[in-house]
Amino acid sequence: MNDYRRYLEPNTIAKLSNIELKARLVVEGFITGLHRSPYHGFSVEFAEHRQYRQGDEFRHIDWKVFGRTDKYYVKQFEEETNLRSMIAVDASASMRFASEGNISKFEYASYLAAALSYLLIKQRDAVGLSLYDTEIKTFVPASSRQSQIHNILKMLDSTTPANQTGTAQALDLLAERIRRRGLVVIISDFFDDLSSVKSALQHFRHKKHEVLVFQILDPREIDFKFGRDAIFKDIELGDEMTTQPYQIQKAYAQTMKEFTNDIKKACRNADIDYNLISTSDPFDKAMREFIAKRNQMG
């Protein structure tokens, strides 16, 4: 594996010492991957530079960058901030789940939120954070200050998932709380009443926000390949059930497929970008989708 790809692997990132290092290495691994990628149409413009646009003054062109890349970039100034983002992370008890060999859904969501925040602050875009279960537990208003990344990382690192899921209720509250239009990134397993979730997602669109959804699931929640015998425990209620997974695997997999397809369809109908992410997926999968959305918004 190329060295930069190591830092896009969830289990590698989980072993690192602190969340700021995790965020930085995910972003650096992602950027390195973009530079080496055979794919086109993706770009990341950091605060220091952006690609030359017709009408820009030639005196702002960075000729050193041109010498290295054969492309025209102009030096970008701090006031050129044009995006406000709010990252909403599900911190309910169901997000604690992790199957053998994988990190928990909340860990994955936290590292992704940290990396996106780090990337946005580097671009001098404004970013905020909301952590929720049945209500909004943490709300950090969007800011582009350099100190903002420390506020966000501290909140992510000090949060332990707890309480029942109330995604729809919490998102409705969040939609009312965000004052200025921008991009809302929602990271959740969406284990909640589907009709209520649909209504909450529509609430953001009614408020004229752009919305990007990451549904985070453990690989075993997708395929139910737990082996021959297993004890299943409801993380939120504590109820237990012993069963033989292979007997119900087919029915479960079909039900889960219908569930994720329903959320995907609801998002599509509301003009919301939907992405299903497994906790075994490298982080660049989600990062690419974010950058594609970011670039669409100019």
C-alpha positions in Angstrom: 0.0 0.0 0.0 1.2 3.5 -0.9 2.3 5.2 2.3 -0.3 8.0 2.0 -3.1 5.5 1.7 -2.3 4.1 5.2 -3.7 7.3 6.7 -7.0 6.9 4.9 -7.6 3.5 6.6 -9.9 3.7 9.7 -8.0 1.1 11.7 -4.7 2.9 11.1 -6.1 6.3 12.1 -7.7 4.9 15.2 -4.2 3.9 16.6 -2.9 7.4 16.4 -2.4 9.4 19.6 -4.7 12.4 19.3 -7.6 13.6 17.2 -5.7 16.6 15.6 -3.0 14.3 14.3 -5.7 12.0 13.0 -7.5 14.8 11.2 -4.3 16.2 9.7 -3.1 12.9 8.4 -6.4 12.0 6.8 -6.5 15.3 5.0 -2.8 15.0 3.9 -3.4 11.5 2.7 -6.4 12.6 0.8 -4.7 15.5 -0.8 -1.7 13.4 -1.8 -4.1 10.8 -3.3 -5.9 13.5 -5.3 -2.5 14.6 -6.8 -1.7 11.1 -7.8 -5.2 10.1 -8.9 -6.1 9.1 -12.4 -9.5 10.8 -11.8 -10.2 14.3 -13.0 -12.6 16.9 -11.9 -11.5 17.1 -8.3 -9.6 20.0 -6.8 -8.9 21.3 -3.4 -8.1 25.0 -3.2 -6.4 25.9 0.1 -6.4 29.4 1.4 -3.0 30.3 0.0 -3.9 29.6 -3.6 -6.7 29.1 -6.0 -6.8 28.4 -9.7 -6.6 31.5 -12.0 -9.9 32.8 -13.2 -10.5 35.1 -16.1 -10.3 38.7 -14.8 -7.8 38.0 -12.0 -4.8 40.3 -11.9 -1.6 38.8 -13.3 0.4 40.3 -10.4 -1.3 37.8 -8.1 -0.1 34.7 -10.1 2.3 32.5 -8.1 5.0 31.7 -10.7 6.7 29.2 -8.4 3.5 27.1 -8.3 3.3 27.5 -12.1 6.8 26.2 -12.4 5.9 23.1 -10.4 2.5 22.3 -11.8 2.4 24.1 -15.2 -0.9 25.6 -14.1 -1.8 29.2 -13.1 -2.7 29.8 -9.5 -3.2 33.1 -7.8 -2.5 34.0 -4.2 -5.8 33.9 -2.3 -6.5 36.3 0.5 -8.2 35.7 3.9 -11.4 37.6 3.1 -12.2 35.3 0.2 -14.2 33.0 2.4 -17.4 32.0 0.6 -18.8 28.8 2.3 -20.4 28.2 5.7 -20.8 24.6 6.8 -22.4 22.9 9.8 -21.4 19.3 10.5 -24.0 17.4 12.5 -22.8 14.1 14.1 -25.2 11.5 15.6 -23.9 10.8 19.1 -26.7 8.4 20.2 -26.0 5.0 21.7 -26.5 3.1 18.4 -23.4 4.8 17.1 -21.3 2.9 19.6 -21.6 -0.3 17.7 -18.5 -1.9 16.2 -18.2 -5.5 14.9 -14.9 -7.4 15.3 -12.0 -5.8 13.4 -13.8 -2.5 12.8 -13.9 0.8 14.7 -17.3 2.1 16.0 -19.6 4.1 13.9 -19.1 7.1 16.2 -15.3 6.9 15.9 -15.6 6.8 12.1 -18.0 9.7 12.2 -15.8 11.7 14.5 -12.7 11.2 12.4 -14.5 12.1 9.3 -16.0 15.2 10.9 -12.6 16.2 12.2 -10.9 15.8 8.8 -13.7 17.8 7.1 -13.4 20.5 9.7 -9.6 20.6 9.3 -9.9 20.8 5.5 -12.5 23.7 5.7 -10.4 25.7 8.1 -7.4 25.3 5.9 -9.4 26.7 3.1 -10.5 29.5 5.4 -14.1 28.4 5.0 -16.4 28.7 8.0 -17.4 25.5 9.8 -19.4 24.6 12.9 -20.3 21.4 14.7 -23.4 20.0 16.2 -23.5 16.7 18.3 -26.9 15.2 19.0 -28.9 12.3 20.3 -32.6 13.0 21.1 -31.6 16.7 21.4 -28.7 18.9 20.4 -25.9 18.2 23.0 -23.2 20.5 21.5 -23.5 23.4 19.2 -20.4 25.3 18.0 -21.4 28.1 15.6 -19.7 28.3 12.2 -16.4 30.3 12.2 -13.4 30.5 9.9 -10.9 31.4 12.7 -7.9 29.2 13.1 -8.9 28.5 16.8 -12.2 27.0 15.6 -10.5 23.7 14.7 -9.4 23.2 18.3 -12.9 23.9 19.6 -14.4 21.3 17.2 -11.8 18.7 17.8 -12.1 19.1 21.6 -15.9 18.5 21.4 -15.5 15.5 19.2 -12.8 13.9 21.3 -14.7 14.4 24.6 -18.0 13.0 23.5 -19.2 9.5 24.3 -22.3 8.2 22.5 -25.3 7.7 24.8 -29.1 7.9 25.0 -31.6 6.8 22.5 -31.8 8.0 18.9 -33.7 11.1 18.0 -32.3 12.1 14.7 -35.4 13.6 13.3 -36.2 15.6 16.4 -32.7 16.9 16.8 -32.3 17.8 13.1 -35.5 19.8 13.2 -34.1 21.8 16.1 -30.8 22.2 14.3 -32.6 23.5 11.1 -34.1 26.3 13.2 -30.9 27.1 14.9 -28.7 27.7 11.9 -29.2 31.3 11.0 -27.3 31.7 7.7 -27.7 29.6 4.6 -24.9 27.2 3.8 -23.9 23.5 3.6 -25.2 21.1 6.2 -23.3 17.8 6.5 -25.2 15.1 8.4 -23.3 12.0 9.7 -25.5 9.3 11.2 -26.7 5.7 11.0 -30.3 7.1 10.6 -31.7 4.4 12.9 -34.9 6.3 13.5 -38.5 6.6 12.2 -38.0 7.1 8.4 -40.9 9.4 7.8 -39.8 11.7 10.6 -36.2 11.7 9.2 -37.5 12.6 5.7 -39.5 15.5 7.2 -36.4 16.8 9.1 -34.2 16.6 6.0 -36.8 18.6 4.1 -36.7 21.2 6.8 -33.1 22.0 5.9 -34.0 22.4 2.2 -37.0 24.6 3.1 -34.4 26.8 4.9 -32.5 26.9 1.6 -29.5 24.9 2.9 -27.5 22.6 0.7 -27.3 19.2 2.4 -24.8 16.3 2.2 -25.8 13.0 4.0 -23.4 10.3 5.1 -25.1 7.2 6.4 -22.5 5.4 8.4 -23.0 1.7 9.0 -20.9 -1.2 10.2 -20.1 -3.8 7.6 -22.1 -6.4 9.6 -25.1 -4.2 9.8 -25.0 -4.2 6.0 -24.4 -8.0 5.3 -25.3 -9.6 8.7 -22.4 -12.1 8.4 -21.9 -12.8 12.1 -21.2 -16.5 11.9 -23.4 -19.4 13.2 -24.4 -18.3 16.7 -24.6 -14.8 18.1 -26.1 -12.8 21.0 -27.6 -9.5 19.9 -28.0 -6.7 22.3 -30.0 -3.5 21.8 -27.4 -0.9 22.7 -30.0 1.7 23.6 -32.5 -0.5 25.5 -30.3 -3.3 26.7 -32.5 -6.1 25.4 -30.8 -9.3 24.3 -31.6 -12.1 21.8 -29.7 -15.3 20.9 -30.1 -16.4 17.4 -28.3 -18.1 14.5 -27.6 -15.3 12.1 -27.3 -17.4 8.9 -31.0 -18.4 9.3 -32.2 -14.8 9.0 -29.3 -13.3 7.0 -31.1 -13.1 3.7 -34.3 -11.5 5.1 -32.2 -9.1 7.2 -30.0 -8.1 4.2 -33.1 -7.4 2.1 -34.7 -5.3 4.9 -31.5 -3.3 5.3 -31.3 -2.7 1.6 -34.8 -1.4 1.5 -34.1 0.8 4.5 -31.0 2.4 2.9 -32.7 2.7 -0.5 -35.7 4.5 1.1 -33.3 7.0 2.7 -31.4 7.4 -0.6 -34.7 8.0 -2.4 -35.9 10.5 0.1 -32.6 12.4 -0.2 -32.8 12.3 -4.0 -36.4 13.6 -4.0 -35.3 16.5 -1.8 -32.2 17.2 -3.9 -29.9 16.1 -1.2 -26.6 14.3 -1.8 -26.7 10.8 -0.1 -23.7 8.5 0.5 -23.7 5.1 2.2 -20.4 4.6 4.0 -19.1 1.5 5.8 -16.8 1.9 8.8 -14.3 -0.3 6.8 -14.2 2.2 3.9 -11.1 4.4 3.5 -11.9 8.0 4.4 -11.1 9.3 0.9 -14.5 7.8 -0.3 -16.4 10.3 1.8 -13.8 13.1 1.4 -14.2 12.9 -2.4 -18.0 13.3 -2.2 -17.5 16.3 0.1 -15.1 18.0 -2.3 -17.4 17.3 -5.2 -20.2 19.0 -3.3 -18.0 21.8 -2.2 -16.8 22.5 -5.8 -20.5 22.5 -7.1 -21.2 25.3 -4.7 -18.3 27.5 -6.0 
